[in-house]
Amino acid sequence: MARYAKVVAGFGVVAGVLGFGAFNASFDVSTAPEISAEVLAPQFSFSCIDSIQGLPLDQDGTFTVSVWNIYKQQRENWRTALDAFSRDSDLVLLQEASLNLDLQSYLEGSEWKVRMANAFKFMDTPAGVMNLSNVDAKKTCAYLAMEPWLRLPKSALLSQFSLSNGQTLAVVNLHGVNFSIGLDEYKAQLESLKSVLTKHIGPIILAGDFNTWRQGRIDVLKSFAQSLHLSEVMLQKDQRIKVLGKPLDHVYYRGLRVVAAEAPKTDASDHNPIITTFRLLKS
């Protein structure tokens, strides 16, 4: 039997043949959120799932995180690329993951612990952000934000992992709101995470496809990161995909040391991954 866990939270969507139907996508942060571990749970505004506290994410104080928009696995070589990018990783943060039969088969044949925020369902297939980890997270919460033009949701996962030095690592895997006239919806998506992150004591990683295709969006993201005392991972060779000259994918961190970071090229998606190795700071 595969050891992977089912989806952390489902956010229901009505999908029609020619488009997406209306649905309630509000997600007020609750002090006592409802909990579900089903692939397609009923609509929740905000949902968390707890796990039995397991082993530390790091190995002898070091761990590697890969961040990749997998483009709904539309390219034939996605599996080979994912294997290569995740081979030495302890945590893989995917955006635009489509939980189709191929991906389900891949996960069932792996040892990954899986958490997914199901942003929407199209043709009976959930899609959203997904975490693959070598160990169980202590807690994972799913968030939802609405695309103001397309009326399609974007999702985020906020997970907490044990570390070998006794600290707890908070990890955000986010797919940023893309199409909006102003910056209000973009700011709101980030701010929805802030109340939790500002209370977190310990290291933080904020990563994903932030859709920072113009300077205003980059400024919002940088301001948000600075408010949490996060630094951006600097790549030794920056090969991230850019739109209008701006990179879309980022990794921010605090309370850790970057050992190595790269963005290798691939034709298995319309994004190149970011692979970063971190080391815990000495007490």
C-alpha positions in Angstrom: 0.0 0.0 0.0 1.3 3.5 -0.8 2.1 5.6 2.2 1.1 8.9 0.7 -1.6 10.9 2.5 -4.7 12.2 0.7 -5.4 15.8 0.0 -5.4 18.2 2.9 -8.4 20.2 1.9 -10.8 20.5 -1.0 -12.5 23.7 -2.1 -15.5 22.8 -4.2 -16.0 24.1 -7.7 -18.8 23.5 -10.2 -17.3 23.0 -13.6 -19.3 23.1 -16.8 -18.5 22.0 -20.3 -17.9 25.5 -21.5 -16.6 27.1 -18.3 -16.7 27.2 -14.5 -19.9 27.8 -12.6 -20.3 30.1 -9.6 -19.1 29.1 -6.2 -18.4 30.5 -2.8 -14.7 31.1 -2.4 -14.5 33.1 0.8 -12.1 31.8 3.3 -12.1 33.7 6.5 -9.4 32.5 8.8 -11.1 30.6 11.6 -9.8 30.1 15.1 -11.3 26.6 15.0 -11.1 25.6 11.4 -12.9 22.5 10.1 -10.7 19.6 9.3 -10.7 17.2 6.4 -8.3 14.7 4.8 -10.5 13.9 1.8 -9.5 14.5 -1.8 -12.7 16.4 -2.5 -14.1 17.7 0.8 -17.1 20.0 1.1 -16.4 23.6 0.7 -14.4 25.0 3.6 -13.4 28.6 4.1 -10.1 27.6 5.7 -9.0 24.1 6.6 -6.2 22.5 8.5 -5.0 18.9 9.2 -2.7 17.8 12.0 -0.4 14.8 11.9 1.4 12.8 14.6 4.6 14.7 15.1 7.2 12.7 13.3 10.9 12.8 12.3 12.7 16.1 11.6 12.7 17.3 8.0 16.5 17.9 8.0 19.2 15.3 7.9 22.1 16.2 10.2 21.1 19.9 10.0 20.7 20.1 6.2 17.7 19.8 3.9 16.9 20.5 0.3 13.7 22.2 -1.1 12.6 22.1 -4.7 10.0 24.6 -6.0 8.4 24.0 -9.3 5.2 25.0 -11.3 4.6 21.6 -12.9 2.2 23.1 -15.6 -0.5 20.6 -14.8 1.8 17.8 -16.1 1.0 18.8 -19.7 4.4 18.0 -21.0 5.2 14.3 -21.6 8.5 14.3 -19.7 7.2 15.8 -16.5 7.7 12.5 -14.6 11.4 12.2 -15.6 12.0 15.9 -14.7 10.2 15.6 -11.3 12.3 12.5 -10.5 15.5 14.4 -11.3 14.6 17.6 -9.4 13.3 15.7 -6.3 16.0 13.0 -6.2 18.0 14.8 -3.5 15.1 16.8 -2.1 13.5 16.5 1.3 10.6 18.8 0.4 9.1 19.5 -3.0 6.7 22.4 -3.4 4.6 22.1 -6.6 2.2 24.6 -8.1 -0.4 23.8 -10.8 -0.4 20.2 -9.8 -3.3 18.3 -11.5 -4.2 15.2 -9.5 -4.9 13.1 -12.6 -4.5 9.3 -12.9 -0.8 9.7 -14.0 0.1 11.8 -11.0 -1.9 9.6 -8.6 0.0 6.6 -10.0 3.3 8.4 -9.5 2.5 9.2 -5.9 1.2 5.8 -5.1 4.5 4.3 -6.3 6.6 6.7 -4.2 7.4 7.2 -0.5 6.4 10.8 -0.4 4.1 12.2 2.2 1.6 14.3 0.2 -0.5 17.4 1.1 -2.5 19.2 -1.5 -4.7 22.4 -1.5 -7.4 21.6 -4.1 -8.0 25.1 -5.7 -10.6 23.8 -8.1 -11.9 20.7 -9.9 -12.0 20.5 -13.7 -13.2 17.3 -15.5 -13.3 15.5 -12.1 -9.6 16.3 -11.5 -8.5 18.4 -8.5 -5.8 21.0 -9.2 -3.8 23.3 -6.9 -0.6 23.4 -4.9 1.0 20.3 -3.5 3.7 19.4 -1.0 5.8 16.3 -1.2 7.9 15.6 1.9 10.1 12.9 3.3 8.4 13.2 6.7 5.0 14.2 7.9 4.3 17.8 8.6 3.1 18.6 12.1 0.3 20.6 10.7 -0.8 21.9 7.3 -3.4 24.5 6.5 -4.9 25.3 3.1 -5.9 28.8 1.9 -7.8 30.0 -1.1 -7.8 33.2 -3.1 -10.0 34.2 -6.0 -8.7 35.4 -9.4 -10.8 38.6 -9.9 -11.0 38.3 -13.7 -11.1 34.6 -14.5 -13.0 33.7 -11.3 -10.6 30.8 -10.8 -9.1 30.3 -7.3 -5.4 30.2 -6.4 -4.3 28.1 -3.4 -1.6 28.1 -0.8 -0.4 25.6 1.8 1.2 26.6 5.1 2.9 23.6 6.8 4.9 23.2 10.0 7.8 20.7 10.1 10.0 19.5 13.0 13.7 20.2 12.9 16.5 18.3 14.6 17.5 21.4 16.7 14.1 21.4 18.3 12.7 24.3 16.3 9.7 24.3 14.0 10.0 25.3 10.4 7.0 27.1 8.8 6.8 26.6 5.0 4.4 28.4 2.6 3.8 27.0 -0.9 1.9 29.7 -2.8 0.5 30.2 -6.3 0.0 33.9 -6.6 -3.1 35.6 -7.9 -2.3 36.4 -11.6 -4.9 38.5 -13.4 -6.0 41.7 -11.5 -6.1 45.3 -12.5 -4.7 46.7 -9.3 -2.8 45.1 -6.4 -5.5 44.8 -3.8 -6.3 41.1 -4.5 -2.6 40.3 -4.7 -1.9 42.0 -1.4 -4.9 40.3 0.2 -3.6 36.8 -0.7 -0.3 37.4 1.0 -1.9 39.2 4.0 -4.2 36.2 4.6 -1.0 34.3 5.7 0.5 37.0 7.8 -1.5 36.6 11.0 -0.1 33.1 11.3 3.5 33.8 10.2 4.0 36.8 12.4 3.3 34.6 15.5 5.7 31.9 14.3 8.9 31.5 16.3 11.5 29.9 14.2 12.7 29.5 10.6 10.3 30.3 7.7 10.4 29.5 4.0 8.0 31.3 1.6 8.2 29.9 -1.9 6.2 29.3 -5.1 5.0 30.9 -8.3 4.2 34.4 -7.2 3.3 35.7 -10.7 5.5 38.7 -10.2 5.3 39.8 -13.9 5.4 43.6 -13.1 7.3 45.8 -10.7 4.3 46.6 -8.5 3.8 43.0 -7.7 7.5 42.5 -6.9 7.4 45.5 -4.6 4.4 44.0 -2.8 6.1 40.7 -2.4 9.3 42.3 -1.2 7.5 44.4 1.3 5.6 41.4 2.7 8.9 39.4 3.0 10.6 42.3 4.7 7.8 42.6 7.2 8.6 39.0 8.3 12.4 39.6 8.2 12.7 37.2 5.2 15.6 37.3 2.7 15.4 36.1 -0.9 17.4 33.2 -2.0 20.0 34.4 -4.5 20.7 31.9 -7.3 24.2 31.0 -8.4 22.9 30.9 -12.0 19.5 32.5 -12.4 17.6 30.6 -15.2 14.2 31.3 -13.9 11.4 31.9 -16.5 10.7 35.6 -16.9 7.6 37.5 -18.1 8.1 41.1 -19.2 11.6 40.7 -17.9 10.5 39.8 -14.4 11.0 36.4 -12.7 7.8 34.7 -11.5 9.2 32.2 -9.0 10.9 33.0 -5.7 12.1 31.5 -2.5 12.4 33.6 0.7 13.7 32.4 4.1 14.7 33.4 7.5 16.5 31.6 10.4 18.5 29.3 8.0 21.7 29.4 6.0 21.7 28.8 2.2 24.3 26.3 1.2 23.5 26.1 -2.5 20.7 27.3 -4.9 20.1 26.8 -8.6 17.4 27.1 -11.2 18.1 24.4 -13.8 16.5 24.6 -17.2 13.8 22.1 -18.3 11.3 21.7 -21.2 9.0 19.7 -19.0 7.1 22.8 -17.9 6.7 26.4 -18.8 8.6 27.2 -15.5 12.1 26.2 -14.4 12.4 24.9 -10.8 14.4 26.5 -8.0 16.4 24.0 -5.9 17.8 25.2 -2.6 19.8 23.5 0.1 19.5 25.0 3.6 21.5 24.4 6.8 20.2 25.0 10.3 21.8 27.8 12.2 23.8 26.9 15.3 21.9 27.6 18.6 
